[in-house]
Amino acid sequence: MPICARCGREFETYPTVNGVRLKLDGRRQCLDCLPHRPLKKPRKPVLHAPKSKICEACGKQFPAKIVIAQKVHSLYSRRFCLECSPFGVHNTSRTPPGSMSLGQLSEHRRLRRNAKTYRYQKKRRGLFKRLVIDKLGGKCRDCGYTASTVALDPHHTDPTTKRFNISSFSGSTDRLLVEAEKCVLLCANCHRLRHAEGERNAKGGPVVEFRRRLKLRAVAYMGRRCHGCGRSGPPAIFDFHHRDPAEKDFGISEDGVPRPWDKVVAELAKCVMLCANCHREVHAGMRQIDDGLLGLAEDRGSYVLSRSAKVKSAA
């Protein structure tokens, strides 16, 4: 029971006065020190000005509270009006979905969930790659390339001991580091050269042989030299990069579909030939394609000499 602040006596919290049960919770004085004064007429309702928000998509004002299906809903957390994003649609995306049917809305939510999962997986793979690169020394074992981590790959020295592909692994860090101990770090160019040396005498099917002949001819047509760094080398290290992806009709070396050579030449006119390292640097935003050479990402001479010396010694 509360205690009166004036007389010090205890008083009831819910006394009955003139047949009416009162609620004195929060009172500091009893009814003897401060008698109860009933209201002579009902309290007047306080009118508040309706608040509004501005839609981030169309710029129109919309009420912060609205009645939908005989229920008052608060729209204070919304970013878009009901015209840009109808009620019942998630409103946390930067671009509102607009008016959609139930099937379209379900597909929209599915794609957004997939995009969120992809962003998480991409971030996790980037973290794993940095851990592996740091563990393996941070530079290419064959040529010493250190310009960009996007062009560095772990290479299994003994394929028979390989348990999984490190670039697509999403398990525990301990398993990742154990697998990384079986690898050496190579740049994309040296990685392709090692695989090309192992597959030099291997015979593939007709599709594989067709793709090899097509790439040999296309590399010779493009000058046998990287447009980015000026390197020359085996066809295995070269890629054909489209200057404008919107103009791409087909991948020159990614499928085995027979096409007339004139169509291949027309597609090559939209491309520049890059080594694997420069190609990755372009997609990572480290290089820009222009009419001249872009400069070396690392010492060109050390790369060519080290690889040629290793090939001669192996022969």
C-alpha positions as CSV (number, residue, x, y, z in Angstrom):
1,M,0.0,0.0,0.0
2,P,1.3,3.5,-0.8
3,I,2.2,6.0,2.0
4,C,0.9,9.5,2.0
5,A,3.6,12.1,1.6
6,R,1.9,14.6,3.9
7,C,0.5,12.6,6.9
8,G,2.6,9.5,6.6
9,R,-0.3,7.1,6.7
10,E,-1.0,4.2,4.4
11,F,-4.0,4.4,2.1
12,E,-5.7,2.0,-0.3
13,T,-4.9,1.9,-3.9
14,Y,-8.4,1.1,-5.1
15,P,-10.9,2.6,-2.6
16,T,-14.7,2.9,-3.3
17,V,-16.1,6.4,-2.9
18,N,-19.8,7.1,-3.5
19,G,-20.2,3.7,-5.2
20,V,-17.4,4.3,-7.6
21,R,-14.2,2.4,-7.5
22,L,-11.2,4.7,-7.8
23,K,-7.7,4.0,-8.9
24,L,-5.2,5.9,-6.8
25,D,-2.1,4.2,-8.2
26,G,0.6,6.9,-8.5
27,R,-1.0,9.3,-6.0
28,R,1.3,10.8,-3.4
29,Q,-1.4,11.9,-0.9
30,C,-4.3,10.1,0.7
31,L,-8.0,11.1,0.3
32,D,-8.0,12.9,3.7
33,C,-5.1,15.2,2.7
34,L,-6.2,15.6,-0.9
35,P,-9.9,14.8,-1.4
36,H,-11.1,13.3,-4.7
37,R,-12.7,15.7,-7.1
38,P,-14.8,13.9,-9.8
39,L,-15.1,15.3,-13.3
40,K,-18.1,17.5,-14.0
41,K,-18.2,16.5,-17.7
42,P,-16.3,14.2,-20.0
43,R,-12.8,15.1,-21.0
44,K,-12.5,16.8,-24.4
45,P,-10.6,14.7,-27.0
46,V,-7.2,16.2,-28.0
47,L,-7.0,16.6,-31.8
48,H,-3.5,16.0,-33.2
49,A,-2.5,17.1,-36.6
50,P,-2.0,14.1,-38.9
51,K,1.6,13.5,-39.7
52,S,2.8,12.6,-43.1
53,K,5.9,11.2,-44.8
54,I,7.5,11.7,-48.2
55,C,7.9,8.8,-50.6
56,E,11.5,8.2,-51.6
57,A,10.4,6.9,-55.0
58,C,7.9,9.4,-56.3
59,G,8.4,12.3,-53.8
60,K,4.7,12.5,-52.9
61,Q,3.4,12.9,-49.3
62,F,1.5,10.0,-47.7
63,P,-0.2,9.7,-44.3
64,A,1.8,8.1,-41.5
65,K,-1.3,6.3,-40.3
66,I,-4.0,4.8,-42.5
67,V,-7.1,2.6,-42.1
68,I,-6.8,-0.7,-44.1
69,A,-9.5,-3.4,-43.7
70,Q,-11.0,-1.5,-40.7
71,K,-7.7,-1.5,-38.9
72,V,-5.4,1.4,-38.2
73,H,-1.9,0.7,-39.6
74,S,1.2,2.8,-38.8
75,L,3.3,3.6,-41.8
76,Y,6.1,5.4,-39.9
77,S,8.7,2.8,-40.8
78,R,7.8,2.9,-44.5
79,R,10.0,4.4,-47.2
80,F,7.5,4.3,-50.0
81,C,3.8,5.3,-50.5
82,L,1.2,2.7,-51.1
83,E,1.1,3.4,-54.8
84,C,4.8,2.6,-55.2
85,S,4.8,-0.3,-52.8
86,P,1.4,-1.7,-51.9
87,F,0.6,-2.8,-48.4
88,G,1.9,-6.3,-47.6
89,V,5.1,-5.9,-49.7
90,H,8.5,-5.5,-47.9
91,N,9.6,-1.9,-48.0
92,T,13.3,-2.1,-47.2
93,S,14.6,-2.3,-50.7
94,R,16.0,0.8,-52.4
95,T,13.7,0.3,-55.4
96,P,10.0,-0.4,-54.6
97,P,8.5,-3.4,-56.5
98,G,5.4,-1.4,-57.4
99,S,2.0,-3.0,-58.1
100,M,2.4,-6.8,-58.5
101,S,0.2,-9.8,-58.7
102,L,0.7,-12.5,-56.0
103,G,2.8,-14.7,-58.4
104,Q,5.0,-11.7,-59.4
105,L,5.4,-10.7,-55.7
106,S,6.4,-14.2,-54.7
107,E,9.0,-14.3,-57.5
108,H,10.3,-10.9,-56.6
109,R,10.8,-12.0,-52.9
110,R,12.5,-15.2,-54.0
111,L,15.0,-13.3,-56.2
112,R,15.7,-10.8,-53.4
113,R,16.4,-13.6,-51.0
114,N,18.7,-15.3,-53.5
115,A,20.5,-12.0,-54.1
116,K,21.0,-11.6,-50.3
117,T,22.4,-15.2,-50.1
118,Y,24.7,-14.6,-53.0
119,R,26.1,-11.4,-51.4
120,Y,26.8,-13.3,-48.2
121,Q,28.5,-16.1,-50.1
122,K,30.6,-13.7,-52.1
123,K,31.7,-11.9,-49.0
124,R,32.6,-15.2,-47.3
125,R,34.5,-16.5,-50.3
126,G,36.5,-13.3,-50.4
127,L,37.4,-13.7,-46.7
128,F,38.4,-17.3,-47.3
129,K,40.6,-16.3,-50.3
130,R,42.4,-13.7,-48.3
131,L,43.1,-16.3,-45.6
132,V,44.5,-18.7,-48.1
133,I,46.6,-16.1,-49.9
134,D,48.1,-14.9,-46.6
135,K,48.9,-18.6,-45.6
136,L,50.6,-19.3,-49.0
137,G,52.8,-16.3,-49.0
138,G,50.8,-13.7,-50.9
139,K,52.6,-14.0,-54.2
140,C,52.8,-16.3,-57.2
141,R,55.3,-19.1,-56.6
142,D,56.5,-19.1,-60.3
143,C,56.7,-15.4,-61.3
144,G,56.3,-13.4,-58.1
145,Y,53.0,-11.7,-59.1
146,T,51.6,-9.5,-56.3
147,A,49.6,-6.8,-58.1
148,S,46.1,-8.1,-57.3
149,T,44.6,-10.8,-55.2
150,V,41.9,-11.4,-57.8
151,A,44.5,-12.9,-60.1
152,L,45.9,-15.3,-57.5
153,D,44.8,-18.9,-57.3
154,P,45.7,-21.9,-55.0
155,H,47.0,-24.8,-57.1
156,H,47.0,-28.4,-55.8
157,T,50.5,-29.8,-56.4
158,D,49.1,-33.4,-56.3
159,P,45.5,-33.6,-57.7
160,T,45.0,-37.0,-56.1
161,T,45.0,-35.4,-52.6
162,K,42.4,-32.8,-53.5
163,R,39.3,-33.0,-51.4
164,F,37.4,-30.0,-52.6
165,N,37.7,-26.8,-54.7
166,I,38.9,-24.0,-52.4
167,S,37.4,-21.2,-54.5
168,S,33.9,-22.6,-54.0
169,F,34.3,-24.0,-50.5
170,S,31.9,-22.7,-47.8
171,G,32.7,-24.9,-44.8
172,S,34.8,-24.3,-41.7
173,T,38.0,-22.3,-41.7
174,D,40.0,-25.2,-40.2
175,R,39.1,-27.5,-43.2
176,L,40.0,-24.7,-45.6
177,L,43.5,-24.1,-44.1
178,V,44.2,-27.9,-44.1
179,E,43.3,-28.1,-47.8
180,A,45.4,-24.9,-48.5
181,E,48.5,-26.8,-47.2
182,K,48.3,-29.0,-50.2
183,C,48.5,-26.1,-52.6
184,V,50.9,-23.5,-53.9
185,L,49.9,-19.9,-54.8
186,L,49.9,-19.1,-58.6
187,C,48.8,-16.2,-60.6
188,A,46.1,-16.9,-63.2
189,N,48.7,-17.0,-66.1
190,C,51.0,-19.5,-64.3
191,H,48.0,-21.5,-63.2
192,R,46.9,-22.0,-66.8
193,L,50.4,-22.8,-67.9
194,R,50.8,-25.5,-65.3
195,H,47.5,-27.1,-66.4
196,A,48.5,-26.7,-70.1
197,E,51.8,-28.5,-69.5
198,G,49.9,-31.4,-67.9
199,E,47.3,-31.5,-70.7
200,R,49.7,-31.0,-73.6
201,N,49.8,-34.7,-74.6
202,A,46.3,-35.5,-73.5
203,K,43.8,-36.1,-76.3
204,G,40.3,-34.9,-75.9
205,G,37.1,-35.5,-77.9
206,P,36.1,-33.7,-81.1
207,V,34.6,-30.8,-79.2
208,V,37.8,-30.2,-77.2
209,E,40.0,-30.5,-80.3
210,F,37.7,-28.0,-82.2
211,R,38.0,-25.5,-79.4
212,R,41.8,-25.8,-79.3
213,R,42.1,-25.2,-83.0
214,L,39.7,-22.3,-82.9
215,K,41.6,-20.6,-80.0
216,L,44.9,-21.1,-81.7
217,R,43.6,-19.4,-84.9
218,A,41.9,-16.6,-82.9
219,V,45.1,-15.9,-80.8
220,A,47.1,-15.7,-84.0
221,Y,44.6,-13.4,-85.6
222,M,44.7,-11.1,-82.6
223,G,48.5,-10.8,-82.7
224,R,49.6,-13.3,-80.0
225,R,50.1,-10.5,-77.5
226,C,48.1,-9.2,-74.5
227,H,46.5,-5.9,-75.1
228,G,46.9,-4.9,-71.5
229,C,50.5,-5.7,-70.6
230,G,52.0,-6.7,-74.0
231,R,53.0,-10.2,-73.0
232,S,53.2,-13.0,-75.4
233,G,52.9,-16.7,-74.5
234,P,51.0,-19.9,-75.2
235,P,47.3,-19.6,-76.2
236,A,46.2,-21.0,-72.8
237,I,46.9,-17.8,-71.0
238,F,44.8,-15.6,-73.3
239,D,41.1,-14.5,-73.0
240,F,38.9,-12.5,-75.4
241,H,37.4,-9.6,-73.5
242,H,34.4,-7.8,-75.0
243,R,34.7,-4.0,-74.7
244,D,30.9,-3.7,-74.5
245,P,29.1,-6.7,-72.9
246,A,25.8,-5.6,-74.5
247,E,27.3,-6.2,-77.9
248,K,28.4,-9.8,-77.1
249,D,26.7,-12.4,-79.3
250,F,28.6,-15.5,-78.2
251,G,31.7,-16.5,-76.2
252,I,34.5,-17.2,-78.6
253,S,36.2,-19.9,-76.6
254,E,33.6,-21.0,-74.1
255,D,31.6,-23.5,-76.2
256,G,32.2,-25.9,-79.0
257,V,29.5,-24.7,-81.4
258,P,30.9,-24.7,-85.0
259,R,30.6,-21.3,-86.5
260,P,32.0,-19.9,-89.8
261,W,35.3,-18.1,-89.4
262,D,33.9,-14.8,-90.7
263,K,31.4,-14.8,-87.8
264,V,34.2,-15.4,-85.4
265,V,36.2,-12.6,-86.9
266,A,33.2,-10.3,-86.6
267,E,33.0,-11.2,-82.9
268,L,36.7,-10.7,-82.4
269,A,36.3,-7.1,-83.7
270,K,34.4,-6.4,-80.5
271,C,37.1,-7.8,-78.3
272,V,40.6,-7.2,-77.0
273,M,42.9,-10.1,-76.2
274,L,44.1,-10.1,-72.6
275,C,46.2,-12.5,-70.6
276,A,44.3,-14.1,-67.7
277,N,45.9,-11.7,-65.1
278,C,44.9,-8.6,-67.0
279,H,41.5,-10.0,-67.7
280,R,40.8,-10.4,-64.0
281,E,42.2,-6.9,-63.3
282,V,39.9,-5.4,-65.8
283,H,36.8,-7.0,-64.3
284,A,38.0,-6.0,-60.8
285,G,38.3,-2.4,-62.0
286,M,42.1,-2.1,-61.7
287,R,42.6,-1.7,-65.4
288,Q,40.8,0.2,-68.1
289,I,40.8,-0.7,-71.8
290,D,42.1,1.9,-74.2
291,D,43.8,1.9,-77.6
292,G,47.3,1.8,-76.2
293,L,49.0,-0.5,-73.7
294,L,47.9,0.0,-70.1
295,G,51.2,-0.6,-68.4
296,L,52.5,-3.6,-66.6
297,A,51.0,-4.8,-63.3
298,E,54.3,-6.3,-62.4
299,D,57.7,-6.9,-63.9
300,R,57.1,-8.5,-67.3
301,G,60.7,-9.7,-67.8
302,S,60.8,-11.7,-64.6
303,Y,57.6,-13.5,-65.5
304,V,58.7,-14.5,-69.0
305,L,62.2,-15.5,-68.0
306,S,61.1,-17.5,-65.0
307,R,58.5,-19.5,-66.9
308,S,60.7,-20.1,-70.0
309,A,63.6,-21.2,-67.8
310,K,61.3,-23.7,-66.0
311,V,59.9,-25.1,-69.2
312,K,63.4,-25.6,-70.7
313,S,64.7,-27.2,-67.5
314,A,61.7,-29.6,-67.5
315,A,62.3,-30.5,-71.1
